[in-house]
Amino acid sequence: MAKNKLDLIFKSYDIRGVYGDTLTREVAFKIGYAFANFVEDDSILIGHDGRISYKEMLDAISSGIISANKNIIYIGLVPTDIIYSLSGLLHKPGLIITASHNPKDYNGLKLCNTGALPIGENSGLMEIKGLVENFDNNIEINDLNETTSNLIDKYFEHIKTLVQPDMITNKLRFGIDGGNGAIGSVFDDLDTIYSFNYSPIYLEVDGNFPNHPADPSDEKNLEDLKNLVVENNLDFGVAFDGDADRAVFIDDKGNVISGSMMTTLISDYLFKENNNLKVVHNVNVSPHALKVLNDRNIQLYRCKVGHSNIKKMMREIDADFGGEHSAHFYYKENFYADSAILTLLIFMKIISTKDEKVSSIFENYKFPPSSGEVNFTVDDVQESLKNVEKVFDVDFDYLDGLTCTTENFWFNIRGSNTEPKLRVNVEGRSEKVITEVLEKISSNI
């Protein structure tokens, strides 16, 4: 197998490619075989999102696993975080077939080892890639008998122990944009448990993503949700990505609540219950957010972007919570795994204890202007980073991309782990300063 093709699909913390091109059924079979040989358990949990190519991928991966004499526990169409939680609850390795927020012609895999242990660049993914490169067995792809287990009920029991239904008031009215992704497969069950008062759009699972891309990090994809919230005077809105492991929130005024703001709110709340709180955050969490939490004497630990990096560090230091500016949030009580569903419930639990509007709650934190995440498509990520480094006369931090801190502005610019893009976040004293920094970056990449 061509190494450069594998380089395209094996990212730093998961596997994604264009289905039928870089990621074929034959490659999927080999990955299934390799993963089965990498993990020690004799059974593997498998789920998938609603992408139109899921069935071909499922059959190929399952055939590879079975050819390695391992068993399959088929969970069905579910959000990614359900596989993570079940991996922890059942002490089994797991995988989900998904390409997260990527366009419909993509597919891929997210993997975890027994007990929801992360599998990333430095925790097994490259070993699996090596097994794929050296694969020399026969390939025979058969249809998987999609008989689902009832294990998902264990997941619902699990989250009920973390956020009890009586902790959330049903007076909260919110809008939800499912993005035609995997959250639609379980939201009725969640509503049965928690008796939500909600207005839905695009909750029907549809792998063609007919309404907008299932990527809430792009604010253009939030317009319908903003209109829903503002026009109906709702308390807040929430949008999920394609595999529903990420949730982006908006307030009652239609303003986006950044991942940094959410990290601040949740950490602040958890600190009231645990004054020894340890929080892991990635490099592009807002410096203002970190100052607020530092002033509370919350213990903060900084790491590179990526779920496998955060989970690894959280386990090493026994952290209670992890927050990423990209709106992934991690919980010790959930096997250190990220969960957008749990984040929604915790957010509602927090808001249920307050008498003010969501917009007012965040205004109290006095966040300065920020750019949000701005993406630039580039030919060469490393060359572009070098060009940016040359035009700013500052001392950079190099933990993950380039981080610059001055009296007037802060920014982090780093290469995407899944696409040929630079991801930029800027915080400044004014919108004018932010515009100037972005223009300086964009004209030199």
C-alpha positions as CSV (number, residue, x, y, z in Angstrom):
1,M,0.0,0.0,0.0
2,A,1.3,3.4,-0.9
3,K,2.7,5.2,2.2
4,N,1.7,8.6,1.0
5,K,-2.0,7.5,0.7
6,L,-1.9,6.4,4.4
7,D,-0.2,9.6,5.3
8,L,-3.3,11.4,3.9
9,I,-5.8,9.5,6.0
10,F,-3.9,8.9,9.2
11,K,-4.1,12.2,11.1
12,S,-2.5,12.9,14.4
13,Y,-5.5,11.7,16.4
14,D,-7.9,9.9,14.1
15,I,-8.4,8.6,10.5
16,R,-10.2,10.5,7.8
17,G,-10.2,10.6,4.0
18,V,-12.3,10.9,0.9
19,Y,-14.4,7.7,0.7
20,G,-13.6,5.7,-2.4
21,D,-10.4,7.7,-3.1
22,T,-7.9,7.9,-0.3
23,L,-10.1,5.8,2.0
24,T,-11.3,2.7,0.1
25,R,-13.0,-0.4,1.3
26,E,-9.7,-2.3,1.0
27,V,-8.0,0.2,3.3
28,A,-10.9,0.1,5.7
29,F,-10.6,-3.8,5.9
30,K,-6.9,-3.5,6.6
31,I,-7.5,-0.9,9.3
32,G,-10.1,-3.2,10.9
33,Y,-7.6,-6.1,10.9
34,A,-4.8,-3.9,12.2
35,F,-6.9,-2.5,15.0
36,A,-8.1,-5.9,16.0
37,N,-4.5,-7.1,16.3
38,F,-3.5,-4.0,18.2
39,V,-6.0,-4.3,21.0
40,E,-5.9,-7.2,23.5
41,D,-9.6,-7.7,24.1
42,D,-11.5,-10.3,22.0
43,S,-14.5,-8.0,21.4
44,I,-14.7,-4.6,19.9
45,L,-17.6,-2.0,20.1
46,I,-18.6,-0.6,16.8
47,G,-20.8,2.4,16.0
48,H,-21.3,4.8,13.1
49,D,-22.7,8.1,12.2
50,G,-25.3,8.7,9.4
51,R,-22.9,9.2,6.5
52,I,-24.1,7.7,3.2
53,S,-20.9,5.5,3.0
54,Y,-21.3,4.1,6.5
55,K,-22.6,0.7,5.3
56,E,-19.6,0.0,3.0
57,M,-17.2,1.1,5.6
58,L,-18.9,-1.0,8.3
59,D,-18.8,-4.1,6.2
60,A,-15.2,-3.6,5.3
61,I,-14.0,-2.8,8.8
62,S,-16.0,-5.6,10.4
63,S,-14.7,-8.1,7.9
64,G,-11.2,-7.1,8.8
65,I,-11.8,-7.5,12.5
66,I,-13.5,-10.9,12.1
67,S,-10.6,-12.0,9.9
68,A,-8.4,-11.3,12.9
69,N,-10.6,-13.7,15.0
70,K,-12.1,-10.9,17.1
71,N,-15.8,-10.4,17.9
72,I,-18.0,-7.4,17.2
73,I,-20.5,-5.7,19.5
74,Y,-22.6,-3.6,17.1
75,I,-24.0,-0.5,18.8
76,G,-25.5,1.1,15.6
77,L,-26.1,4.7,14.7
78,V,-24.9,6.8,17.6
79,P,-22.9,9.9,18.5
80,T,-19.2,9.3,19.0
81,D,-19.3,10.0,22.7
82,I,-21.6,7.1,23.3
83,I,-18.9,4.7,22.0
84,Y,-16.4,6.4,24.3
85,S,-18.7,6.1,27.4
86,L,-19.6,2.5,26.6
87,S,-15.9,1.7,26.2
88,G,-15.4,2.9,29.7
89,L,-18.5,1.3,31.2
90,L,-17.9,-2.1,29.5
91,H,-14.1,-2.0,29.6
92,K,-13.9,-2.8,25.8
93,P,-12.1,-1.1,22.9
94,G,-14.2,0.8,20.5
95,L,-14.4,2.5,17.2
96,I,-16.9,4.7,15.4
97,I,-17.1,5.2,11.7
98,T,-17.3,9.0,11.2
99,A,-15.6,11.9,9.6
100,S,-16.9,14.3,12.2
101,H,-17.6,17.7,10.6
102,N,-16.0,17.0,7.3
103,P,-18.0,17.1,4.0
104,K,-20.3,14.2,3.0
105,D,-17.8,12.6,0.7
106,Y,-15.4,12.0,3.6
107,N,-15.5,9.1,6.0
108,G,-13.1,7.8,8.7
109,L,-12.6,6.3,12.1
110,K,-12.2,7.4,15.7
111,L,-10.6,4.7,17.9
112,C,-10.2,4.1,21.6
113,N,-8.7,1.3,23.6
114,T,-10.2,-0.6,26.5
115,G,-11.7,1.7,29.1
116,A,-11.9,4.7,26.7
117,L,-8.2,5.1,26.6
118,P,-7.3,7.5,23.7
119,I,-5.6,6.2,20.6
120,G,-3.6,9.0,18.8
121,E,-0.3,9.7,17.2
122,N,1.7,8.9,20.4
123,S,-0.7,6.3,21.8
124,G,-1.1,3.6,19.2
125,L,-2.3,5.2,16.0
126,M,1.1,5.0,14.3
127,E,1.5,1.3,15.4
128,I,-1.8,0.6,13.7
129,K,-0.7,2.5,10.6
130,G,2.4,0.3,10.5
131,L,0.3,-2.9,10.7
132,V,-1.7,-1.6,7.8
133,E,1.4,-0.9,5.7
134,N,2.7,-4.4,6.3
135,F,-0.6,-6.1,5.7
136,D,-0.2,-9.2,3.4
137,N,-3.3,-11.3,4.1
138,N,-6.3,-12.0,1.8
139,I,-9.1,-9.5,1.7
140,E,-12.7,-10.8,1.8
141,I,-15.4,-8.3,2.6
142,N,-18.8,-9.7,3.7
143,D,-22.0,-8.0,4.9
144,L,-22.2,-7.5,8.6
145,N,-25.4,-8.7,10.3
146,E,-26.5,-5.4,11.9
147,T,-28.1,-6.8,15.0
148,T,-27.9,-4.0,17.5
149,S,-27.3,-4.7,21.2
150,N,-29.3,-3.0,23.9
151,L,-26.1,-1.6,25.5
152,I,-27.1,2.0,24.7
153,D,-29.4,1.8,27.7
154,K,-26.3,1.5,29.9
155,Y,-25.2,4.8,28.5
156,F,-28.4,6.5,29.4
157,E,-28.2,5.1,32.9
158,H,-24.6,6.4,33.1
159,I,-25.5,10.0,32.2
160,K,-28.4,10.0,34.6
161,T,-25.9,9.4,37.4
162,L,-23.9,12.4,36.2
163,V,-26.8,14.8,35.7
164,Q,-30.0,13.8,37.4
165,P,-33.2,14.8,35.5
166,D,-34.4,16.8,38.5
167,M,-31.3,19.0,38.3
168,I,-32.6,20.6,35.1
169,T,-35.6,22.9,35.0
170,N,-37.9,22.3,32.1
171,K,-38.6,26.1,32.1
172,L,-35.5,26.5,30.0
173,R,-36.5,26.9,26.4
174,F,-33.8,26.2,23.8
175,G,-33.2,25.6,20.1
176,I,-31.3,22.7,18.8
177,D,-29.7,22.4,15.4
178,G,-28.8,18.7,14.8
179,G,-27.0,19.5,11.5
180,N,-28.7,16.3,10.2
181,G,-26.0,14.4,12.1
182,A,-25.9,11.6,14.7
183,I,-27.5,13.5,17.6
184,G,-30.8,12.9,15.9
185,S,-30.5,9.2,16.5
186,V,-30.7,9.6,20.3
187,F,-32.4,13.0,21.1
188,D,-35.9,11.5,21.5
189,D,-34.5,9.2,24.2
190,L,-32.8,12.1,25.9
191,D,-36.0,14.1,25.8
192,T,-37.9,11.2,27.4
193,I,-35.4,11.2,30.3
194,Y,-35.0,14.9,30.8
195,S,-38.4,16.3,29.5
196,F,-36.7,19.1,27.4
197,N,-38.6,22.2,26.3
198,Y,-37.0,22.6,22.9
199,S,-37.5,23.7,19.3
200,P,-35.6,21.5,16.8
201,I,-34.2,22.1,13.3
202,Y,-32.4,19.5,11.2
203,L,-32.6,16.7,13.7
204,E,-33.3,14.1,11.0
205,V,-30.2,12.0,10.3
206,D,-29.2,12.5,6.7
207,G,-25.7,11.8,5.4
208,N,-26.2,14.2,2.5
209,F,-26.3,17.1,5.0
210,P,-29.0,18.9,2.9
211,N,-29.4,22.1,5.0
212,H,-25.8,23.1,5.8
213,P,-22.5,21.4,6.6
214,A,-22.5,19.7,10.0
215,D,-19.7,22.0,11.2
216,P,-20.8,24.4,13.9
217,S,-17.3,25.9,14.2
218,D,-18.2,27.9,11.0
219,E,-20.5,30.6,12.1
220,K,-22.2,30.7,8.7
221,N,-23.7,27.3,9.7
222,L,-25.3,28.8,12.8
223,E,-27.5,31.4,11.1
224,D,-30.7,29.3,11.1
225,L,-30.2,28.5,14.8
226,K,-29.6,32.1,15.7
227,N,-32.8,33.1,13.9
228,L,-34.7,30.3,15.7
229,V,-33.5,31.5,19.1
230,V,-34.0,35.2,18.6
231,E,-37.3,35.1,16.8
232,N,-38.8,32.7,19.4
233,N,-37.2,34.4,22.4
234,L,-35.5,31.2,23.5
235,D,-33.0,31.0,26.4
236,F,-30.2,29.6,24.3
237,G,-29.3,27.5,21.3
238,V,-27.0,24.5,20.7
239,A,-25.6,23.1,17.5
240,F,-24.0,19.7,17.1
241,D,-21.5,18.5,14.5
242,G,-21.8,15.4,12.3
243,D,-20.8,12.8,14.9
244,A,-22.2,14.9,17.8
245,D,-19.1,14.9,20.0
246,R,-18.9,18.7,19.7
247,A,-21.6,21.2,20.7
248,V,-21.5,25.0,20.0
249,F,-23.8,27.2,22.1
250,I,-25.4,30.6,21.4
251,D,-26.9,32.9,23.9
252,D,-30.4,34.4,24.0
253,K,-29.2,37.3,21.9
254,G,-27.8,35.1,19.1
255,N,-24.2,35.5,20.1
256,V,-21.8,32.6,19.8
257,I,-20.5,31.3,23.1
258,S,-17.0,30.3,22.4
259,G,-15.3,27.2,23.6
260,S,-13.1,29.4,25.8
261,M,-16.2,31.0,27.4
262,M,-17.7,27.5,28.0
263,T,-14.4,26.3,29.5
264,T,-14.6,29.3,31.9
265,L,-18.3,28.7,32.9
266,I,-18.0,25.0,33.5
267,S,-14.6,25.3,35.3
268,D,-16.1,28.1,37.5
269,Y,-19.1,26.0,38.4
270,L,-17.1,22.8,39.1
271,F,-14.7,24.8,41.3
272,K,-17.6,25.6,43.6
273,E,-18.0,21.9,44.2
274,N,-14.3,21.1,44.3
275,N,-11.7,23.6,45.4
276,N,-8.9,21.4,44.3
277,L,-10.1,21.5,40.7
278,K,-7.6,20.6,38.0
279,V,-8.4,21.7,34.4
280,V,-6.5,20.9,31.2
281,H,-6.9,23.3,28.3
282,N,-5.4,23.5,24.9
283,V,-3.1,26.2,23.5
284,N,-5.8,28.3,21.9
285,V,-8.1,28.8,24.9
286,S,-8.4,32.5,25.4
287,P,-5.8,34.1,27.8
288,H,-8.7,36.1,29.4
289,A,-10.4,32.8,30.2
290,L,-7.2,31.5,31.8
291,K,-6.8,34.7,33.8
292,V,-10.3,34.4,35.2
293,L,-9.6,30.8,36.2
294,N,-6.2,31.6,37.6
295,D,-7.7,34.3,39.8
296,R,-10.0,31.6,41.2
297,N,-6.9,29.6,42.0
298,I,-8.0,26.8,39.7
299,Q,-5.1,24.5,38.7
300,L,-4.5,24.9,35.0
301,Y,-2.5,22.6,32.7
302,R,-1.7,23.5,29.1
303,C,-1.4,21.0,26.2
304,K,-1.5,20.6,22.5
305,V,-4.8,20.5,20.5
306,G,-6.4,17.1,20.0
307,H,-8.6,14.8,22.0
308,S,-5.8,12.2,22.5
309,N,-3.5,14.8,23.9
310,I,-6.0,16.2,26.4
311,K,-7.2,12.8,27.5
312,K,-3.6,11.6,28.0
313,M,-2.7,14.6,30.1
314,M,-5.9,14.4,32.1
315,R,-5.2,10.8,33.1
316,E,-1.6,11.6,33.9
317,I,-2.5,14.4,36.4
318,D,-5.9,13.1,37.3
319,A,-7.6,16.2,36.1
320,D,-11.3,16.8,36.6
321,F,-12.2,18.7,33.4
322,G,-10.7,19.5,30.1
323,G,-11.7,22.3,27.7
324,E,-10.8,23.1,24.1
325,H,-11.5,26.4,22.3
326,S,-12.9,24.2,19.5
327,A,-15.8,23.2,21.8
328,H,-14.8,19.8,22.9
329,F,-15.2,19.2,26.7
330,Y,-13.9,16.3,28.7
331,Y,-14.9,14.9,32.1
332,K,-13.1,12.7,34.6
333,E,-16.5,11.1,35.6
334,N,-17.0,10.2,31.9
335,F,-13.7,8.2,31.7
336,Y,-11.8,11.5,30.8
337,A,-13.6,11.4,27.5
338,D,-15.3,14.3,25.6
339,S,-19.1,14.4,25.5
340,A,-21.2,17.1,23.8
341,I,-24.4,15.5,25.2
342,L,-23.0,15.7,28.8
343,T,-21.9,19.3,28.1
344,L,-25.5,20.2,27.1
345,L,-26.8,18.7,30.3
346,I,-24.2,20.3,32.5
347,F,-24.8,23.7,30.8
348,M,-28.5,23.4,31.5
349,K,-27.8,22.3,35.1
350,I,-25.7,25.5,35.6
351,I,-28.2,27.8,33.9
352,S,-31.0,26.2,36.0
353,T,-29.3,27.5,39.2
354,K,-29.2,31.2,37.9
355,D,-31.9,33.8,37.6
356,E,-30.2,35.9,34.9
357,K,-30.2,35.5,31.1
358,V,-27.5,33.5,29.5
359,S,-26.1,36.6,27.7
360,S,-25.8,38.3,31.1
361,I,-24.0,35.4,32.7
362,F,-21.3,35.6,30.1
363,E,-21.2,39.4,30.1
364,N,-20.2,39.2,33.7
365,Y,-16.9,37.6,32.7
366,K,-16.0,40.7,30.6
367,F,-14.4,38.8,27.7
368,P,-12.5,41.1,25.3
369,P,-13.1,41.1,21.6
370,S,-12.0,37.9,19.7
371,S,-11.9,36.7,16.2
372,G,-13.3,33.3,16.7
373,E,-11.6,30.6,14.7
374,V,-10.5,31.9,11.3
375,N,-9.4,29.3,8.8
376,F,-7.0,29.8,5.8
377,T,-6.5,27.1,3.2
378,V,-2.8,26.9,2.3
379,D,-0.5,24.8,0.1
380,D,2.1,24.2,2.8
381,V,1.2,24.6,6.5
382,Q,4.8,24.6,7.8
383,E,6.0,27.1,5.2
384,S,3.1,29.4,6.0
385,L,3.8,29.2,9.7
386,K,7.5,30.2,9.0
387,N,6.2,33.2,6.9
388,V,4.0,34.4,9.8
389,E,6.8,34.0,12.3
390,K,9.1,36.3,10.2
391,V,6.7,39.2,10.1
392,F,6.0,39.5,13.9
393,D,8.8,40.8,16.0
394,V,7.9,38.9,19.1
395,D,9.0,35.8,21.1
396,F,6.7,32.9,20.1
397,D,5.6,29.9,22.1
398,Y,6.0,26.8,20.0
399,L,4.0,24.2,22.0
400,D,1.4,23.9,19.2
401,G,1.9,26.1,16.2
402,L,2.7,29.7,17.0
403,T,1.4,31.5,20.1
404,C,2.0,35.2,20.4
405,T,1.3,37.3,23.5
406,T,1.7,41.1,23.6
407,E,0.0,43.9,25.6
408,N,-2.4,44.7,22.8
409,F,-3.2,41.2,21.4
410,W,-2.8,37.5,21.6
411,F,-3.0,34.9,18.9
412,N,-2.5,31.2,18.2
413,I,-2.0,29.9,14.7
414,R,-1.6,26.3,14.0
415,G,-2.0,23.7,11.3
416,S,-5.2,21.7,11.2
417,N,-4.8,18.1,12.2
418,T,-7.4,17.0,9.6
419,E,-7.3,19.5,6.7
420,P,-4.8,21.6,4.7
421,K,-5.6,24.7,6.7
422,L,-4.2,27.1,9.2
423,R,-6.5,27.8,12.2
424,V,-6.1,31.2,13.7
425,N,-7.6,32.6,16.9
426,V,-7.0,36.2,17.9
427,E,-7.9,38.2,21.0
428,G,-7.3,41.9,21.3
429,R,-8.0,45.2,23.0
430,S,-10.3,46.2,20.2
431,E,-11.9,44.9,17.0
432,K,-9.6,47.2,15.1
433,V,-6.5,45.5,16.6
434,I,-7.9,42.1,15.7
435,T,-8.6,43.1,12.1
436,E,-5.0,44.4,11.8
437,V,-3.5,41.2,13.1
438,L,-5.6,39.0,10.8
439,E,-4.7,41.2,7.8
440,K,-1.0,40.9,8.7
441,I,-1.3,37.1,9.0
442,S,-3.4,36.6,5.8
443,S,-1.1,38.7,3.6
444,N,1.9,36.7,4.6
445,I,0.8,33.1,4.5
